[in-house]
Amino acid sequence: MVNYKVELDRKTCIGCRACTVACTNFVPDGDKAKVVSEIIEQSELKSNTEGKDACPVKCITITKIEEEKES
């Protein structure tokens, strides 16, 4: 199973909430936004990418988590 890590840089976030409109994994947190689930599955990638792409200051990153291979 492929998983992804979602990170939001709160220092860069301007609190416009565009990500929260695009994806339910992002929610308002005071005058900023925050990520609900930092680790997501492949099935959640599309909506999280839409949230990332909606951000005007590009403070959201999504990184593929490499699976550990068994010996």
C-alpha positions as a Markdown table, in Angstrom:
| # | Residue | x | y | z |
|---|---|---|---|---|
| 1 | Met | 0.0 | 0.0 | 0.0 |
| 2 | Val | 1.3 | 3.5 | -0.9 |
| 3 | Asn | 0.9 | 6.3 | 1.6 |
| 4 | Tyr | 1.6 | 10.0 | 1.4 |
| 5 | Lys | 2.6 | 12.6 | 4.0 |
| 6 | Val | 0.7 | 15.9 | 3.9 |
| 7 | Glu | 2.5 | 18.9 | 5.5 |
| 8 | Leu | 1.3 | 22.5 | 5.8 |
| 9 | Asp | 3.8 | 25.3 | 6.6 |
| 10 | Arg | 1.9 | 27.4 | 9.1 |
| 11 | Lys | 4.5 | 30.2 | 8.9 |
| 12 | Thr | 3.8 | 30.6 | 5.2 |
| 13 | Cys | 0.0 | 30.0 | 5.4 |
| 14 | Ile | -2.0 | 33.3 | 5.0 |
| 15 | Gly | -5.3 | 31.8 | 6.3 |
| 16 | Cys | -7.3 | 32.2 | 3.0 |
| 17 | Arg | -8.9 | 28.8 | 3.6 |
| 18 | Ala | -8.8 | 27.9 | -0.1 |
| 19 | Cys | -7.5 | 24.4 | 0.9 |
| 20 | Thr | -10.3 | 23.9 | 3.3 |
| 21 | Val | -12.9 | 24.5 | 0.6 |
| 22 | Ala | -11.1 | 22.1 | -1.8 |
| 23 | Cys | -10.5 | 19.2 | 0.6 |
| 24 | Thr | -11.9 | 18.1 | 3.9 |
| 25 | Asn | -8.4 | 17.1 | 5.2 |
| 26 | Phe | -7.7 | 20.8 | 5.7 |
| 27 | Val | -9.6 | 22.7 | 8.4 |
| 28 | Pro | -9.5 | 26.2 | 9.8 |
| 29 | Asp | -7.3 | 26.6 | 12.9 |
| 30 | Gly | -7.4 | 30.1 | 14.3 |
| 31 | Asp | -6.2 | 32.5 | 11.6 |
| 32 | Lys | -4.5 | 29.6 | 9.7 |
| 33 | Ala | -5.3 | 26.1 | 8.4 |
| 34 | Lys | -4.2 | 22.8 | 9.6 |
| 35 | Val | -4.0 | 19.2 | 8.3 |
| 36 | Val | -6.4 | 16.7 | 9.9 |
| 37 | Ser | -4.5 | 13.5 | 8.8 |
| 38 | Glu | -0.9 | 13.9 | 8.0 |
| 39 | Ile | -0.6 | 10.4 | 6.6 |
| 40 | Ile | -3.1 | 9.6 | 3.7 |
| 41 | Glu | -3.7 | 6.7 | 1.4 |
| 42 | Gln | -3.7 | 6.6 | -2.4 |
| 43 | Ser | -7.5 | 7.0 | -2.5 |
| 44 | Glu | -7.2 | 10.4 | -0.7 |
| 45 | Leu | -4.4 | 11.7 | -2.9 |
| 46 | Lys | -6.6 | 13.4 | -5.5 |
| 47 | Ser | -8.6 | 15.5 | -3.0 |
| 48 | Asn | -5.5 | 16.5 | -1.0 |
| 49 | Thr | -3.7 | 17.5 | -4.2 |
| 50 | Glu | -6.7 | 19.7 | -5.0 |
| 51 | Gly | -6.3 | 21.3 | -1.6 |
| 52 | Lys | -2.6 | 21.8 | -2.2 |
| 53 | Asp | -3.1 | 23.3 | -5.7 |
| 54 | Ala | -5.7 | 25.7 | -4.3 |
| 55 | Cys | -3.2 | 27.3 | -2.0 |
| 56 | Pro | -2.1 | 30.7 | -3.4 |
| 57 | Val | 1.2 | 30.7 | -1.4 |
| 58 | Lys | 2.1 | 27.1 | -2.0 |
| 59 | Cys | 2.6 | 26.2 | 1.7 |
| 60 | Ile | 1.3 | 22.6 | 1.3 |
| 61 | Thr | 3.5 | 19.7 | 0.3 |
| 62 | Ile | 2.6 | 16.0 | -0.3 |
| 63 | Thr | 5.4 | 13.5 | -0.3 |
| 64 | Lys | 5.2 | 9.8 | -1.1 |
| 65 | Ile | 6.3 | 7.6 | 1.7 |
| 66 | Glu | 8.5 | 4.8 | 0.5 |
| 67 | Glu | 7.6 | 1.4 | 1.6 |
| 68 | Glu | 10.2 | -0.6 | 3.5 |
| 69 | Lys | 11.2 | -3.8 | 1.6 |
| 70 | Glu | 11.3 | -7.0 | 3.6 |
| 71 | Ser | 14.5 | -8.9 | 3.5 |
